[in-house]
Amino acid sequence: MTAMIELADAEKTFTMHLQGGVELPVVRGVSFHVDPGECVVLSGPSGAGKSSILKMIFGNYRCDSGRIGIRHHGKVVDLATAEPRQVLSIRRSTIGYVSQFLRAVPRVATIDVVAEPLIVNGVAREEARARAGQLLRRLNIPERLWTLPPSTFSGGEQQRVNIARGFISDLPILLLDEPTASLDAANRAVVVELIAEKKTRGVAMVAIVHDDEIRHLIADRIVDVTSFAAAA
């Protein structure tokens, strides 16, 4: 089986330019892989570097050394050395990301916020909005709210819109940063179902989940990042 994600000795250090160039090591020696249809959950205490690793895989953080191999259009691209244009291409057609917070253009209707990733990749607007509606309905967002901007919603409602937007695309890699953190039991169960469906379609996933019950429901493997934490 060919891995969709493969990290080898990846390392990240932040340079505090406003504090005289002090270097703050975050993680080092990060090595693991994710196969198609597999969900790998990162575990470890707060501050161990879980979110930093996720952002390195997405290309938000450039790793300082090591390798982050991403299978993109049948070829493996090393994000550690990829050009910015290539990183953007990978995000558009290979890697989806569900963060803890919804970032949406103000005043855009919720259904269009969710549909936008499909439209960007060439899906007709009518079909994209129909698929967005299906996801919003599954995540218990009432239809009367679909024409409103999500900025008017509660925190839990915004997170469900965020999840719908992240899950709507058929991308081969999906990164999940605390997707169930602000959800009630019913909606957490929906997210577990959505993750299971992604697995059956061969999507490779990396997740951060602090809820022990959810972690064991979705994880095929758990990677303890404590051993990767770099001493300051």
MIKOL-677447 format. One line per field, with one value per residue (C-alpha): residue in three letters; z, y, x. Coordinates in steps of 0.05 Angstrom, whole numbers, plus 5000, padded with zeros to 4 digits. Example, Ala and Ser with C-alpha at 12.3 -4.5 7.8 and 13.67 -1.06 7.14 Angstrom:
REM residues 2
aa: ALA SER
z: 5156 5143
y: 4910 4979
x: 5246 5273
This chain:
REM residues 232
aa: MET THR ALA MET ILE GLU LEU ALA ASP ALA GLU LYS THR PHE THR MET HIS LEU GLN GLY GLY VAL GLU LEU PRO VAL VAL ARG GLY VAL SER PHE HIS VAL ASP PRO GLY GLU CYS VAL VAL LEU SER GLY PRO SER GLY ALA GLY LYS SER SER ILE LEU LYS MET ILE PHE GLY ASN TYR ARG CYS ASP SER GLY ARG ILE GLY ILE ARG HIS HIS GLY LYS VAL VAL ASP LEU ALA THR ALA GLU PRO ARG GLN VAL LEU SER ILE ARG ARG SER THR ILE GLY TYR VAL SER GLN PHE LEU ARG ALA VAL PRO ARG VAL ALA THR ILE ASP VAL VAL ALA GLU PRO LEU ILE VAL ASN GLY VAL ALA ARG GLU GLU ALA ARG ALA ARG ALA GLY GLN LEU LEU ARG ARG LEU ASN ILE PRO GLU ARG LEU TRP THR LEU PRO PRO SER THR PHE SER GLY GLY GLU GLN GLN ARG VAL ASN ILE ALA ARG GLY PHE ILE SER ASP LEU PRO ILE LEU LEU LEU ASP GLU PRO THR ALA SER LEU ASP ALA ALA ASN ARG ALA VAL VAL VAL GLU LEU ILE ALA GLU LYS LYS THR ARG GLY VAL ALA MET VAL ALA ILE VAL HIS ASP ASP GLU ILE ARG HIS LEU ILE ALA ASP ARG ILE VAL ASP VAL THR SER PHE ALA ALA ALA ALA
z: 5000 4981 5036 5023 5076 5100 5149 5161 5215 5205 5251 5267 5306 5314 5314 5359 5319 5369 5425 5397 5351 5407 5377 5405 5386 5376 5347 5319 5291 5270 5232 5214 5153 5135 5085 5043 5084 5150 5206 5248 5312 5344 5420 5474 5524 5506 5478 5453 5381 5353 5318 5293 5260 5228 5201 5174 5135 5107 5089 5136 5173 5133 5167 5179 5162 5146 5095 5088 5029 5001 4945 4897 4828 4831 4849 4917 4932 4990 5024 5059 4993 4951 4918 4945 4881 4888 4960 4939 4884 4935 4982 4926 4900 4950 5023 5061 5129 5185 5236 5303 5278 5218 5173 5122 5081 5118 5094 5049 5058 5097 5040 4994 5047 5048 4973 4955 4957 4904 4860 4861 4834 4777 4805 4779 4831 4833 4846 4897 4935 4934 4965 5015 5036 5047 5094 5131 5141 5168 5216 5240 5213 5199 5127 5150 5169 5104 5072 5133 5142 5193 5233 5262 5289 5357 5366 5358 5296 5265 5279 5244 5183 5187 5187 5128 5088 5104 5089 5025 4978 4954 4969 4982 5047 5104 5166 5227 5285 5342 5297 5353 5407 5413 5391 5429 5430 5370 5325 5349 5326 5257 5251 5270 5213 5164 5182 5173 5104 5084 5105 5060 5002 5016 5046 5089 5152 5209 5269 5335 5384 5459 5473 5490 5466 5398 5391 5399 5352 5295 5304 5264 5296 5351 5346 5412 5395 5463 5436 5382 5429 5426 5492 5494
y: 5000 5069 5121 5186 5223 5206 5248 5232 5268 5332 5390 5458 5516 5585 5646 5702 5763 5812 5780 5785 5725 5675 5606 5564 5491 5459 5388 5346 5276 5273 5208 5171 5154 5152 5103 5111 5098 5107 5157 5171 5209 5251 5248 5283 5339 5411 5445 5380 5403 5368 5429 5448 5380 5387 5456 5429 5375 5429 5474 5531 5520 5506 5451 5469 5401 5330 5310 5314 5272 5283 5240 5292 5272 5206 5235 5247 5320 5340 5399 5416 5439 5454 5522 5564 5555 5480 5483 5522 5471 5414 5449 5461 5390 5342 5365 5388 5420 5428 5477 5494 5560 5580 5632 5657 5720 5766 5770 5708 5659 5596 5550 5586 5583 5507 5500 5544 5489 5450 5511 5528 5459 5464 5436 5472 5520 5486 5418 5447 5481 5418 5378 5434 5430 5355 5364 5422 5381 5322 5368 5396 5467 5488 5507 5575 5593 5573 5642 5677 5689 5640 5699 5707 5635 5606 5576 5505 5523 5556 5494 5451 5497 5491 5415 5415 5459 5414 5349 5370 5359 5291 5304 5245 5275 5308 5341 5350 5396 5383 5376 5355 5403 5447 5396 5360 5284 5280 5321 5287 5222 5253 5272 5201 5176 5226 5204 5130 5147 5182 5120 5076 5123 5115 5183 5189 5229 5259 5283 5317 5296 5306 5267 5196 5165 5199 5184 5109 5110 5142 5122 5066 5085 5134 5170 5198 5263 5268 5235 5289 5348 5390 5414 5490
x: 5000 5026 5024 4987 5027 5096 5136 5210 5250 5210 5231 5202 5233 5202 5248 5222 5245 5215 5254 5324 5320 5309 5296 5238 5243 5175 5182 5238 5245 5172 5164 5100 5057 4983 4955 4892 4829 4866 4855 4916 4902 4957 4957 4996 4990 4974 5036 5068 5064 5002 4974 5043 5050 4982 5000 5066 5028 4981 5040 5020 5086 5148 5188 5261 5289 5266 5214 5138 5117 5047 5019 4991 4963 5000 5068 5100 5115 5160 5125 5190 5220 5157 5148 5090 5051 5056 5033 4971 4957 4962 4914 4864 4861 4892 4888 4827 4831 4779 4806 4777 4751 4709 4741 4691 4681 4632 4560 4565 4507 4522 4503 4552 4608 4599 4592 4652 4707 4668 4655 4730 4744 4695 4630 4568 4539 4471 4501 4550 4494 4452 4510 4521 4448 4453 4512 4481 4418 4458 4493 4427 4433 4360 4345 4319 4391 4424 4416 4446 4521 4551 4580 4510 4510 4529 4598 4571 4532 4594 4635 4583 4586 4662 4656 4608 4655 4714 4679 4643 4702 4725 4798 4845 4874 4836 4865 4821 4838 4789 4728 4681 4706 4643 4590 4536 4531 4484 4529 4592 4560 4547 4621 4642 4596 4626 4696 4677 4648 4713 4752 4710 4727 4801 4814 4876 4863 4904 4864 4873 4818 4820 4756 4778 4713 4716 4790 4778 4718 4756 4829 4861 4928 4947 5014 5039 5075 5108 5171 5175 5170 5233 5262 5267
